[in-house]
Amino acid sequence: FYGREHWLRQLASNREDYLSDRSVRTFLFPREAPGRVVGSANLNNIIRGCFHSCFVGFSLDGEEQGKGLMREALQGLIRFAFEEKNLHRLSANYLPHNRRSGGLLKRLGFVAEGYARDYLFIAGKWEDHILTSLLSSTWKLATPGKPR
């Protein structure tokens, strides 16, 4: 995971996923140490057709939490998702006990839509999640051959 070869393969895969409109993966770097990755914020499983939606995933080094870095990153990613990728719905789900993630999503405008039991298999066990979403208020069907 920490080796150069792993990350060269991972970056090639991330690039292919982006070019194929499957995902957008970004990395977070602190301003004072731009060579150190401290988190990620991603648009995963982009679905087009009648859905125009994706899942938002994010993680941040515990030492960097509470500094506004993830909020800034997600604000930019949300803007990119709606304005550049022309997505209509962003779904973001979090563990019920993760109040920090829940508060961040709420401040960003995500609305709770439900509670999913045994939603994801994490660290050897099924975990419940709170399901949230954010909708674009400016989404328009793109005309083929013309930029939005």
C-alpha positions as CSV (number, residue, x, y, z in Angstrom):
1,F,0.0,0.0,0.0
2,Y,2.8,2.4,0.8
3,G,5.1,1.4,-2.1
4,R,5.7,3.4,-5.2
5,E,4.6,0.6,-7.6
6,H,1.2,0.3,-5.8
7,W,0.5,4.0,-6.2
8,L,1.7,4.1,-9.9
9,R,-0.9,1.3,-10.6
10,Q,-3.5,3.1,-8.5
11,L,-3.1,6.4,-10.2
12,A,-3.3,4.7,-13.6
13,S,-6.5,3.0,-12.5
14,N,-7.9,6.3,-11.1
15,R,-7.1,8.1,-14.4
16,E,-8.9,5.3,-16.4
17,D,-11.9,5.5,-14.1
18,Y,-12.0,9.3,-14.6
19,L,-11.7,9.2,-18.4
20,S,-14.5,6.5,-18.4
21,D,-16.8,8.7,-16.3
22,R,-16.9,6.1,-13.5
23,S,-15.3,8.1,-10.7
24,V,-13.3,11.1,-9.6
25,R,-10.7,10.6,-7.0
26,T,-8.9,13.5,-5.3
27,F,-6.2,13.7,-2.6
28,L,-5.8,16.2,0.2
29,F,-2.5,17.8,1.1
30,P,-2.0,20.3,3.9
31,R,-0.8,23.7,2.7
32,E,2.2,23.7,5.1
33,A,3.3,20.2,3.8
34,P,2.2,19.8,0.2
35,G,4.1,16.6,-0.3
36,R,2.1,14.7,2.4
37,V,-1.2,13.1,1.6
38,V,-3.6,13.5,4.5
39,G,-6.9,12.5,3.0
40,S,-9.1,11.8,0.0
41,A,-12.5,12.9,-1.3
42,N,-14.1,11.0,-4.1
43,L,-17.1,10.7,-6.4
44,N,-17.6,6.9,-6.8
45,N,-19.8,4.7,-8.9
46,I,-21.0,7.4,-11.2
47,I,-24.2,6.3,-12.9
48,R,-25.7,8.1,-15.9
49,G,-28.9,7.2,-17.8
50,C,-31.9,8.2,-15.9
51,F,-30.0,8.5,-12.6
52,H,-27.1,11.0,-13.0
53,S,-25.8,10.2,-9.5
54,C,-22.8,9.0,-7.5
55,F,-21.6,8.2,-4.0
56,V,-19.4,10.6,-2.2
57,G,-16.6,9.1,-0.1
58,F,-14.1,10.8,2.1
59,S,-11.5,10.2,4.7
60,L,-9.0,12.3,6.6
61,D,-6.0,11.7,8.9
62,G,-7.2,12.1,12.5
63,E,-4.6,14.8,13.2
64,E,-6.0,17.0,10.4
65,Q,-9.6,16.8,11.5
66,G,-11.3,19.9,12.8
67,K,-9.2,22.3,10.6
68,G,-11.8,22.8,7.8
69,L,-9.7,20.9,5.3
70,M,-12.4,18.3,4.4
71,R,-15.1,20.9,4.3
72,E,-13.0,22.9,1.8
73,A,-12.3,19.8,-0.3
74,L,-15.9,18.7,-0.4
75,Q,-17.2,22.1,-1.3
76,G,-14.9,22.1,-4.4
77,L,-15.8,18.5,-5.2
78,I,-19.5,19.2,-4.9
79,R,-19.2,22.2,-7.2
80,F,-17.2,20.1,-9.7
81,A,-19.8,17.3,-9.5
82,F,-22.7,19.6,-10.3
83,E,-21.1,22.1,-12.6
84,E,-18.6,20.0,-14.6
85,K,-19.9,16.4,-14.3
86,N,-23.5,17.5,-14.5
87,L,-24.7,15.1,-11.8
88,H,-28.1,15.5,-10.2
89,R,-27.8,13.5,-6.9
90,L,-24.8,13.0,-4.6
91,S,-25.3,10.3,-2.0
92,A,-23.1,10.2,1.1
93,N,-23.5,7.6,3.9
94,Y,-21.9,7.5,7.3
95,L,-21.8,5.4,10.4
96,P,-24.4,6.5,13.0
97,H,-21.7,7.0,15.7
98,N,-19.6,9.2,13.4
99,R,-21.1,12.5,14.4
100,R,-18.2,14.5,12.9
101,S,-19.0,13.2,9.4
102,G,-22.8,13.6,10.0
103,G,-22.3,17.2,11.0
104,L,-20.0,18.0,8.1
105,L,-22.5,16.6,5.6
106,K,-25.4,18.5,7.2
107,R,-23.3,21.8,7.0
108,L,-22.7,21.1,3.3
109,G,-26.5,20.7,2.7
110,F,-26.9,16.9,2.6
111,V,-30.3,15.8,3.9
112,A,-30.8,12.5,5.8
113,E,-33.0,10.1,3.8
114,G,-32.9,7.0,5.8
115,Y,-31.2,4.4,8.0
116,A,-29.7,1.3,6.4
117,R,-29.1,-1.7,8.6
118,D,-26.0,-3.9,7.9
119,Y,-25.2,-1.6,5.0
120,L,-21.4,-2.1,4.6
121,F,-19.0,-4.9,5.6
122,I,-16.2,-3.0,7.5
123,A,-13.4,-4.5,9.5
124,G,-15.0,-7.9,9.6
125,K,-18.6,-6.9,10.5
126,W,-21.7,-5.4,9.0
127,E,-22.2,-1.8,9.9
128,D,-25.4,0.3,9.8
129,H,-25.3,3.6,8.0
130,I,-27.3,6.9,7.8
131,L,-28.1,7.7,4.2
132,T,-27.9,11.3,3.0
133,S,-28.1,13.1,-0.3
134,L,-27.6,16.5,-1.9
135,L,-29.5,17.4,-5.1
136,S,-28.4,19.9,-7.8
137,S,-30.8,22.8,-8.1
138,T,-29.4,23.7,-11.6
139,W,-29.3,20.3,-13.3
140,K,-30.2,20.3,-17.0
141,L,-30.2,17.5,-19.5
142,A,-27.2,18.0,-21.7
143,T,-27.7,18.2,-25.4
144,P,-25.6,15.6,-27.2
145,G,-22.6,17.2,-28.9
146,K,-23.0,20.4,-26.9
147,P,-21.3,21.2,-23.6
148,R,-23.7,22.0,-20.8
